[in-house]
Structures are given as C-alpha cells and as structure tokens.
Amino acid sequence: MDIVHEASEHNYQYESYVKDGVERLQYQYDLKYWPKPSEVVQAIGTDAERAEVTAYNEATAVATESRKSGRSDFLNAFLARIDDNRMRECGFIPNSFALSDGVMASLVNCGLDLKVDELVNADFIKRFRQRQRQAKRA
C-alpha cells in the first residue's frame, strides 16, 4: 500500500477521507490477502489497453482529432482556448476580441518555436480561417 500512499501524496481528497481507512485495512489483513505490486502494475496495463481515450476539454479535442498533427491542430487548439476564456464562458477575454492574421501567424511561430524556413505567414492563417468557415457551413 506504500505505492498507493505515494501516488496519492498530493491528493487532498485521499489524504482527508481515504488514507486512514486504507491504513486500517492494510494492518487488519495479512500480506497474503493483498496483490503483489507486479500484479497491480499488470492490471493497470491491461486497463490502459482497454481504455477509451477522450478529450477533457474542447481545446484538446480539436488538437487531437486529426490523424497527423500539424500547425492547423495548434491553431484549432489555440482558438478553442481563446473561446473557452471569453466573457460569455465566464472568462476574461472580451467576446469581441479578435486577432489579425499577422498577429496570429506571429503567435504560432513563437508558440511552436518554428525555424526560419518553417515560419507561417498571414496568408497561411487566412487560408486556415477560410477552411474553418467552409467546414462550418458544410
């Protein structure tokens, strides 16, 4: 159970509500009743193989939906995070806030730390936004 305690070290809920009960169980039963650490790890691996991966938020969903990652995925995620933080979503970004194509290109270049020969420009952003509008219409 030391592994469980270590894994839950920063989990306030575990520390406050579960830990004492687990410790009582730990000392109430002999070690023969508990699984070996290798069996626990095997069970975690088996569970992970069966798990369905789902996005926790909209930014993650749009960033990971394509088969091959690229700059468009970064743009999708970035714009989704902006939308998630608009005032209508209880954020601090004004609903009318918009970035120009040039500013967006600069942010992408900096955010992705692109090399000189990989930089995106305002035309790339403009085409991206046109594709997004067309996809919404379809």
DOPAZA-88323 format. One line per 3 residues: number of its first residue (from 1); their letters; for each residue x, y, z of N, C-alpha, C. Coordinates in nm, 4 decimals. Layout:
NUM> A> X,Y,Z,X,Y,Z,X,Y,Z; ...;
***
This chain:
1> MDI> 0.0809,-0.1205,0.0000,0.0000,0.0000,0.0000,0.0845,0.1259,0.0000; 0.2143,0.1088,0.0229,0.3032,0.2254,0.0194,0.2961,0.2939,-0.1169; 0.2811,0.2140,-0.2224,0.2722,0.2699,-0.3574,0.1488,0.3589,-0.3693;
4> VHE> 0.0371,0.3132,-0.3157,-0.0871,0.3903,-0.3204,-0.0701,0.5203,-0.2417; -0.0089,0.5105,-0.1254,0.0126,0.6309,-0.0446,0.1024,0.7307,-0.1177; 0.2081,0.6818,-0.1798,0.2984,0.7703,-0.2538,0.2284,0.8337,-0.3734;
7> ASE> 0.1513,0.7536,-0.4465,0.0806,0.8050,-0.5639,-0.0232,0.9095,-0.5252; -0.0740,0.9018,-0.4041,-0.1794,0.9928,-0.3587,-0.1256,1.1056,-0.2718; 0.0034,1.1225,-0.2703,0.0693,1.2193,-0.1831,0.0133,1.3603,-0.1943;
10> HNY> -0.0239,1.4019,-0.3150,-0.0735,1.5387,-0.3352,-0.2244,1.5424,-0.3587; -0.2913,1.4343,-0.3271,-0.4362,1.4265,-0.3462,-0.5040,1.4559,-0.2122; -0.5552,1.5758,-0.1998,-0.6183,1.6188,-0.0750,-0.7343,1.5273,-0.0355;
13> QYE> -0.8152,1.4873,-0.1341,-0.9311,1.4026,-0.1047,-0.8866,1.2695,-0.0431; -0.7827,1.2092,-0.1016,-0.7307,1.0826,-0.0488,-0.6791,1.1021,0.0935; -0.5970,1.2045,0.1107,-0.5380,1.2309,0.2423,-0.6464,1.2539,0.3478;
16> SYV> -0.7520,1.3258,0.3128,-0.8547,1.3628,0.4095,-0.9571,1.2538,0.4378; -0.9923,1.1755,0.3341,-1.1048,1.0852,0.3512,-1.0715,0.9363,0.3401; -0.9696,0.9012,0.2661,-0.9487,0.7598,0.2340,-0.8293,0.6990,0.3065;
19> KDG> -0.7258,0.7745,0.3232,-0.5984,0.7210,0.3722,-0.6115,0.6451,0.5039; -0.6810,0.7009,0.6021,-0.6926,0.6337,0.7321,-0.7614,0.4978,0.7191; -0.8675,0.4926,0.6391,-0.9373,0.3653,0.6191,-0.8513,0.2622,0.5496;
22> VER> -0.7733,0.3061,0.4511,-0.6836,0.2142,0.3794,-0.5751,0.1635,0.4740; -0.5230,0.2509,0.5568,-0.4201,0.2085,0.6530,-0.4759,0.1075,0.7525; -0.5991,0.1272,0.7983,-0.6605,0.0298,0.8894,-0.6737,-0.1056,0.8206;
25> LQY> -0.7192,-0.1049,0.6941,-0.7303,-0.2303,0.6180,-0.5942,-0.2961,0.5983; -0.4956,-0.2140,0.5716,-0.3608,-0.2641,0.5452,-0.3104,-0.3463,0.6637; -0.3360,-0.2986,0.7842,-0.2849,-0.3683,0.9025,-0.3826,-0.4726,0.9556;
28> QYD> -0.5047,-0.4699,0.9074,-0.6050,-0.5664,0.9521,-0.5848,-0.7018,0.8849; -0.5343,-0.7008,0.7609,-0.5188,-0.8250,0.6857,-0.3718,-0.8538,0.6584; -0.3383,-0.9795,0.6631,-0.2025,-1.0253,0.6355,-0.1672,-0.9983,0.4890;
31> LKY> -0.0387,-0.9904,0.4575,0.0067,-0.9622,0.3213,-0.0421,-1.0632,0.2183; -0.0722,-1.1847,0.2594,-0.1172,-1.2857,0.1633,-0.2513,-1.2496,0.0985; -0.3243,-1.1582,0.1591,-0.4540,-1.1183,0.1049,-0.4436,-1.0047,0.0029;
34> WPK> -0.3279,-0.9443,-0.0080,-0.3087,-0.8305,-0.0954,-0.2378,-0.8724,-0.2236; -0.2678,-0.8070,-0.3363,-0.1964,-0.8412,-0.4608,-0.0514,-0.7937,-0.4533; 0.0331,-0.8616,-0.5278,0.1733,-0.8211,-0.5372,0.1804,-0.6943,-0.6228;
37> PSE> 0.2813,-0.6092,-0.6007,0.2931,-0.4877,-0.6840,0.2971,-0.5189,-0.8336; 0.3626,-0.6278,-0.8727,0.3682,-0.6629,-1.0151,0.2291,-0.6951,-1.0691; 0.1432,-0.7548,-0.9859,0.0056,-0.7842,-1.0291,-0.0759,-0.6553,-1.0448;
40> VVQ> -0.0509,-0.5604,-0.9585,-0.1197,-0.4320,-0.9685,-0.0768,-0.3601,-1.0965; 0.0534,-0.3619,-1.1241,0.1044,-0.2974,-1.2451,0.0468,-0.3657,-1.3688; 0.0397,-0.4983,-1.3682,-0.0180,-0.5719,-1.4807,-0.1650,-0.5335,-1.5005;
43> AIG> -0.2391,-0.5221,-1.3924,-0.3803,-0.4840,-1.4018,-0.3945,-0.3425,-1.4567; -0.3064,-0.2517,-1.4163,-0.3101,-0.1146,-1.4687,-0.2821,-0.1149,-1.6180; -0.1835,-0.1950,-1.6605,-0.1512,-0.2050,-1.8030,-0.2665,-0.2605,-1.8837;
46> TDA> -0.3310,-0.3634,-1.8323,-0.4460,-0.4236,-1.9007,-0.5607,-0.3229,-1.9108; -0.5840,-0.2504,-1.8031,-0.6892,-0.1487,-1.8039,-0.6573,-0.0382,-1.9047; -0.5320,0.0009,-1.9130,-0.4911,0.1052,-2.0071,-0.5105,0.0602,-2.1512;
49> ERA> -0.4854,-0.0665,-2.1798,-0.5062,-0.1176,-2.3157,-0.6519,-0.1095,-2.3574; -0.7417,-0.1284,-2.2637,-0.8859,-0.1296,-2.2925,-0.9486,0.0093,-2.2874; -0.8766,0.1043,-2.2335,-0.9331,0.2374,-2.2098,-0.9648,0.3088,-2.3406;
52> EVT> -1.0731,0.3839,-2.3377,-1.1071,0.4726,-2.4483,-1.0576,0.6108,-2.4116; -0.9802,0.6681,-2.4994,-0.9248,0.8000,-2.4728,-1.0238,0.9056,-2.5187; -1.0562,0.9952,-2.4286,-1.1458,1.1050,-2.4623,-1.0821,1.2359,-2.4189;
55> AYN> -1.1145,1.3395,-2.4900,-1.0580,1.4720,-2.4600,-1.1264,1.5300,-2.3372; -1.0498,1.5935,-2.2538,-1.1007,1.6551,-2.1324,-1.1697,1.7886,-2.1621; -1.1238,1.8571,-2.2664,-1.1839,1.9858,-2.2998,-1.1817,2.0056,-2.4515;
58> EAT> -1.2445,2.1112,-2.4958,-1.2586,2.1378,-2.6394,-1.1237,2.1599,-2.7071; -1.0321,2.2277,-2.6391,-0.9008,2.2537,-2.6992,-0.8263,2.1228,-2.7261; -0.8314,2.0317,-2.6329,-0.7658,1.9019,-2.6514,-0.8334,1.8246,-2.7629;
61> AVA> -0.9651,1.8300,-2.7678,-1.0388,1.7571,-2.8716,-1.0002,1.8041,-3.0110; -0.9978,1.9348,-3.0319,-0.9658,1.9846,-3.1660,-0.8191,1.9647,-3.2009; -0.7329,1.9650,-3.0995,-0.5899,1.9482,-3.1257,-0.5538,1.8040,-3.1585;
64> TES> -0.6366,1.7113,-3.1179,-0.6013,1.5697,-3.1356,-0.6928,1.4943,-3.2317; -0.7835,1.5624,-3.2987,-0.8792,1.4907,-3.3825,-0.8231,1.4474,-3.5179; -0.7184,1.5114,-3.5652,-0.6643,1.4729,-3.6957,-0.5670,1.3562,-3.6815;
67> RKS> -0.5468,1.2858,-3.7894,-0.4576,1.1697,-3.7873,-0.3116,1.2093,-3.7771; -0.2756,1.3192,-3.8422,-0.1377,1.3657,-3.8415,-0.1362,1.5078,-3.7854; -0.0560,1.5288,-3.6821,-0.0555,1.6612,-3.6199,0.0157,1.7629,-3.7082;
70> GRS> -0.0268,1.8845,-3.6955,0.0320,1.9917,-3.7754,-0.0008,2.1274,-3.7176; 0.0353,2.2291,-3.7889,0.0129,2.3659,-3.7430,-0.1362,2.3971,-3.7297; -0.2160,2.3384,-3.8159,-0.3606,2.3624,-3.8079,-0.4178,2.3104,-3.6766;
73> DFL> -0.3635,2.1997,-3.6269,-0.4098,2.1475,-3.4977,-0.3775,2.2456,-3.3856; -0.2570,2.3033,-3.3921,-0.2188,2.4035,-3.2927,-0.3141,2.5228,-3.3006; -0.3424,2.5687,-3.4207,-0.4334,2.6817,-3.4385,-0.5727,2.6496,-3.3852;
76> NAF> -0.6223,2.5317,-3.4173,-0.7529,2.4898,-3.3658,-0.7562,2.4939,-3.2139; -0.6545,2.4372,-3.1514,-0.6490,2.4331,-3.0052,-0.6352,2.5739,-2.9472; -0.5508,2.6544,-3.0082,-0.5298,2.7911,-2.9603,-0.6599,2.8709,-2.9664;
79> LAR> -0.7292,2.8634,-3.0785,-0.8555,2.9364,-3.0931,-0.9630,2.8814,-2.9991; -0.9624,2.7509,-2.9770,-1.0579,2.6919,-2.8827,-1.0315,2.7422,-2.7409; -0.9040,2.7552,-2.7036,-0.8708,2.8062,-2.5698,-0.9120,2.9528,-2.5556;
82> IDD> -0.8968,3.0291,-2.6622,-0.9437,3.1687,-2.6577,-1.0943,3.1695,-2.6356; -1.1672,3.0883,-2.7124,-1.3131,3.0829,-2.6976,-1.3540,3.0364,-2.5579; -1.2808,2.9408,-2.5021,-1.3111,2.8913,-2.3672,-1.2943,2.9990,-2.2610;
85> NRM> -1.2162,3.1010,-2.2915,-1.1863,3.2045,-2.1926,-1.2511,3.3385,-2.2234; -1.3511,3.3367,-2.3113,-1.4255,3.4599,-2.3403,-1.5223,3.4888,-2.2253; -1.5666,3.6117,-2.2172,-1.6562,3.6531,-2.1088,-1.7851,3.5713,-2.1061;
88> REC> -1.8350,3.5334,-2.2240,-1.9598,3.4549,-2.2275,-1.9403,3.3174,-2.1640; -1.8140,3.2761,-2.1481,-1.7798,3.1482,-2.0834,-1.7231,3.1737,-1.9436; -1.7509,3.2936,-1.8896,-1.7037,3.3362,-1.7570,-1.5528,3.3571,-1.7536;
91> GFI> -1.4943,3.3908,-1.8664,-1.3514,3.4198,-1.8728,-1.3268,3.5691,-1.8723; -1.2051,3.6074,-1.9097,-1.1666,3.7481,-1.9066,-1.1454,3.8084,-2.0455; -1.1520,3.7272,-2.1498,-1.1308,3.7781,-2.2852,-1.2634,3.8329,-2.3382;
94> PNS> -1.2657,3.9579,-2.3825,-1.3911,4.0140,-2.4357,-1.4444,3.9294,-2.5519; -1.5745,3.9187,-2.5609,-1.6372,3.8388,-2.6663,-1.6007,3.8891,-2.8053; -1.5750,4.0193,-2.8174,-1.5443,4.0778,-2.9482,-1.3953,4.0704,-2.9830;
97> FAL> -1.3140,4.0180,-2.8960,-1.1691,4.0116,-2.9180,-1.1372,3.9262,-3.0405; -1.0511,3.9794,-3.1259,-1.0086,3.9064,-3.2457,-0.8627,3.9382,-3.2741; -0.7913,3.8403,-3.3232,-0.6516,3.8579,-3.3618,-0.6430,3.8681,-3.5133;
100> SDG> -0.5601,3.9586,-3.5617,-0.5398,3.9683,-3.7064,-0.4618,3.8460,-3.7542; -0.4657,3.8223,-3.8848,-0.3929,3.7087,-3.9416,-0.2434,3.7198,-3.9141; -0.1897,3.8409,-3.9231,-0.0470,3.8618,-3.8988,-0.0077,3.8340,-3.7548;
103> VMA> -0.0894,3.8824,-3.6606,-0.0618,3.8585,-3.5190,-0.0724,3.7091,-3.4887; -0.1754,3.6468,-3.5435,-0.1921,3.5030,-3.5215,-0.0716,3.4271,-3.5763; -0.0216,3.4638,-3.6927,0.0963,3.3982,-3.7506,0.2167,3.4144,-3.6580;
106> SLV> 0.2349,3.5322,-3.6043,0.3462,3.5556,-3.5117,0.3336,3.4687,-3.3866; 0.2133,3.4593,-3.3326,0.1917,3.3761,-3.2140,0.2185,3.2283,-3.2428; 0.1757,3.1817,-3.3584,0.2018,3.0422,-3.3965,0.3516,3.0194,-3.4098;
109> NCG> 0.4193,3.1096,-3.4770,0.5635,3.0955,-3.4957,0.6375,3.0918,-3.3621; 0.5978,3.1786,-3.2710,0.6613,3.1806,-3.1387,0.6195,3.0601,-3.0546; 0.4899,3.0312,-3.0541,0.4378,2.9213,-2.9730,0.4954,2.7867,-3.0115;
112> LDL> 0.5166,2.7667,-3.1403,0.5723,2.6400,-3.1879,0.7235,2.6450,-3.2033; 0.7820,2.7617,-3.1771,0.9273,2.7803,-3.1888,0.9778,2.7312,-3.3248; 0.9114,2.7811,-3.4299,0.9435,2.7365,-3.5656,1.0745,2.7975,-3.6149;
115> KVD> 1.1444,2.7193,-3.6933,1.2684,2.7674,-3.7549,1.2330,2.8602,-3.8706; 1.3312,2.9368,-3.9152,1.3089,3.0386,-4.0188,1.2442,2.9795,-4.1432; 1.2867,2.8619,-4.1847,1.2316,2.8031,-4.3070,1.0961,2.7354,-4.2852;
118> ELV> 1.0455,2.7340,-4.1610,0.9166,2.6709,-4.1307,0.8084,2.7721,-4.0931; 0.8428,2.8993,-4.0861,0.7509,3.0019,-4.0369,0.6219,3.0084,-4.1186; 0.5123,3.0340,-4.0480,0.3853,3.0564,-4.1167,0.3663,3.2068,-4.1321;
121> NAD> 0.2860,3.2442,-4.2296,0.2604,3.3863,-4.2531,0.1102,3.4126,-4.2471; 0.0739,3.5378,-4.2662,-0.0662,3.5770,-4.2584,-0.1519,3.5045,-4.3622; -0.0953,3.4747,-4.4788,-0.1709,3.4019,-4.5819,-0.2088,3.2614,-4.5348;
124> FIK> -0.1187,3.1958,-4.4652,-0.1482,3.0628,-4.4103,-0.2666,3.0714,-4.3140; -0.2643,3.1718,-4.2263,-0.3722,3.1900,-4.1292,-0.5028,3.2214,-4.2010; -0.4953,3.3045,-4.3033,-0.6154,3.3409,-4.3802,-0.6761,3.2157,-4.4447;
127> RFR> -0.5933,3.1327,-4.5068,-0.6432,3.0085,-4.5683,-0.7020,2.9154,-4.4619; -0.6365,2.9071,-4.3462,-0.6861,2.8243,-4.2364,-0.8253,2.8698,-4.1941; -0.8412,2.9986,-4.1763,-0.9711,3.0512,-4.1329,-1.0790,3.0295,-4.2397;
130> QRQ> -1.0418,3.0418,-4.3671,-1.1369,3.0152,-4.4759,-1.1813,2.8692,-4.4724; -1.0865,2.7777,-4.4516,-1.1220,2.6349,-4.4433,-1.2137,2.6089,-4.3241; -1.1888,2.6769,-4.2129,-1.2729,2.6602,-4.0944,-1.4156,2.7076,-4.1215;
133> RQA> -1.4271,2.8219,-4.1888,-1.5609,2.8734,-4.2216,-1.6346,2.7788,-4.3167; -1.5623,2.7288,-4.4168,-1.6238,2.6337,-4.5122,-1.6670,2.5059,-4.4423; -1.5853,2.4585,-4.3487,-1.6198,2.3353,-4.2758,-1.7445,2.3566,-4.1901;
136> KRA> -1.7610,2.4746,-4.1333,-1.8782,2.5038,-4.0502,-2.0046,2.5102,-4.1348; -1.9905,2.5607,-4.2580,-2.1054,2.5688,-4.3491,-2.1481,2.4310,-4.3986; -2.0543,2.3416,-4.4111,-2.0840,2.2083,-4.4667,-2.1560,2.1180,-4.3708;
***
